[in-house]
Amino acid sequence: MIVLRGPINSPQAAILAGMVPGNTLQVAVDRTGAAPVLVVERTPGVRAGSLTMANYLSVITCIDRGFDYEATIMTINGGIYDVRIARV
């Protein structure tokens, strides 16, 4: 099982407002661009940011195979949201 940890890229403050460590976000794949992007969403279709930590492409492959992942907020330091990504 893949478990990754790292920051949310380009976190959307308005969407992440009120979230605290321990809260979860859905992990999804955005395929609207030239390459797939791993994203976190507060609700389906509401992007809170993207993820590019080491091995994130493996998570995209697993999602393509039907596995679900979620991101748990571990720490918040200013505007930096550190999350743990794991299969649910």
Contacts in CASP RR format, 6 or more apart in sequence:
PFRMAT RR
TARGET T0000
AUTHOR 0000-0000-0000
METHOD contacts of the structure
MODEL  1
MIVLRGPINSPQAAILAGMVPGNTLQVAVDRTGAAPVLVVERTPGVRAGS
LTMANYLSVITCIDRGFDYEATIMTINGGIYDVRIARV
1 86 0 8 1.000
1 87 0 8 1.000
2 55 0 8 1.000
2 58 0 8 1.000
2 59 0 8 1.000
2 62 0 8 1.000
2 85 0 8 1.000
2 86 0 8 1.000
2 87 0 8 1.000
3 84 0 8 1.000
3 85 0 8 1.000
3 86 0 8 1.000
3 87 0 8 1.000
4 51 0 8 1.000
4 53 0 8 1.000
4 54 0 8 1.000
4 55 0 8 1.000
4 56 0 8 1.000
4 59 0 8 1.000
4 84 0 8 1.000
4 85 0 8 1.000
4 86 0 8 1.000
5 53 0 8 1.000
5 74 0 8 1.000
5 82 0 8 1.000
5 83 0 8 1.000
5 84 0 8 1.000
5 85 0 8 1.000
6 51 0 8 1.000
6 53 0 8 1.000
6 82 0 8 1.000
6 83 0 8 1.000
6 84 0 8 1.000
6 85 0 8 1.000
7 53 0 8 1.000
7 80 0 8 1.000
7 81 0 8 1.000
7 82 0 8 1.000
7 83 0 8 1.000
8 16 0 8 1.000
8 40 0 8 1.000
8 48 0 8 1.000
8 49 0 8 1.000
8 50 0 8 1.000
8 51 0 8 1.000
8 71 0 8 1.000
8 81 0 8 1.000
8 83 0 8 1.000
9 49 0 8 1.000
9 50 0 8 1.000
9 51 0 8 1.000
9 52 0 8 1.000
10 49 0 8 1.000
10 50 0 8 1.000
11 48 0 8 1.000
11 49 0 8 1.000
11 79 0 8 1.000
11 80 0 8 1.000
11 81 0 8 1.000
12 47 0 8 1.000
12 48 0 8 1.000
12 49 0 8 1.000
13 79 0 8 1.000
15 42 0 8 1.000
15 46 0 8 1.000
15 47 0 8 1.000
15 48 0 8 1.000
15 49 0 8 1.000
16 42 0 8 1.000
16 48 0 8 1.000
16 81 0 8 1.000
19 25 0 8 1.000
19 42 0 8 1.000
19 73 0 8 1.000
19 76 0 8 1.000
19 81 0 8 1.000
20 73 0 8 1.000
20 76 0 8 1.000
21 73 0 8 1.000
21 74 0 8 1.000
21 75 0 8 1.000
21 76 0 8 1.000
22 72 0 8 1.000
22 73 0 8 1.000
22 74 0 8 1.000
23 72 0 8 1.000
23 73 0 8 1.000
24 70 0 8 1.000
24 71 0 8 1.000
24 72 0 8 1.000
24 73 0 8 1.000
25 40 0 8 1.000
25 41 0 8 1.000
25 42 0 8 1.000
25 48 0 8 1.000
25 70 0 8 1.000
25 71 0 8 1.000
25 73 0 8 1.000
25 83 0 8 1.000
26 40 0 8 1.000
26 41 0 8 1.000
26 42 0 8 1.000
26 43 0 8 1.000
26 44 0 8 1.000
26 70 0 8 1.000
26 71 0 8 1.000
27 38 0 8 1.000
27 39 0 8 1.000
27 40 0 8 1.000
27 41 0 8 1.000
27 51 0 8 1.000
27 59 0 8 1.000
27 63 0 8 1.000
27 68 0 8 1.000
27 69 0 8 1.000
27 70 0 8 1.000
27 71 0 8 1.000
27 85 0 8 1.000
28 38 0 8 1.000
28 39 0 8 1.000
28 40 0 8 1.000
28 41 0 8 1.000
28 44 0 8 1.000
28 45 0 8 1.000
28 63 0 8 1.000
29 36 0 8 1.000
29 37 0 8 1.000
29 38 0 8 1.000
29 39 0 8 1.000
29 60 0 8 1.000
29 63 0 8 1.000
29 64 0 8 1.000
30 36 0 8 1.000
30 37 0 8 1.000
30 38 0 8 1.000
30 39 0 8 1.000
30 47 0 8 1.000
30 50 0 8 1.000
31 37 0 8 1.000
36 60 0 8 1.000
37 50 0 8 1.000
38 50 0 8 1.000
38 51 0 8 1.000
38 52 0 8 1.000
38 56 0 8 1.000
38 59 0 8 1.000
38 60 0 8 1.000
39 47 0 8 1.000
39 48 0 8 1.000
39 49 0 8 1.000
39 50 0 8 1.000
39 51 0 8 1.000
40 47 0 8 1.000
40 48 0 8 1.000
40 49 0 8 1.000
40 50 0 8 1.000
40 51 0 8 1.000
40 71 0 8 1.000
40 83 0 8 1.000
41 47 0 8 1.000
41 48 0 8 1.000
42 48 0 8 1.000
51 59 0 8 1.000
51 71 0 8 1.000
51 83 0 8 1.000
51 85 0 8 1.000
53 85 0 8 1.000
59 69 0 8 1.000
59 85 0 8 1.000
62 69 0 8 1.000
62 87 0 8 1.000
63 69 0 8 1.000
67 87 0 8 1.000
68 87 0 8 1.000
68 88 0 8 1.000
69 85 0 8 1.000
69 86 0 8 1.000
69 87 0 8 1.000
69 88 0 8 1.000
70 85 0 8 1.000
70 86 0 8 1.000
70 88 0 8 1.000
71 83 0 8 1.000
71 84 0 8 1.000
71 85 0 8 1.000
72 83 0 8 1.000
72 84 0 8 1.000
72 86 0 8 1.000
73 81 0 8 1.000
73 82 0 8 1.000
73 83 0 8 1.000
74 82 0 8 1.000
74 83 0 8 1.000
74 84 0 8 1.000
75 81 0 8 1.000
75 82 0 8 1.000
76 82 0 8 1.000
END
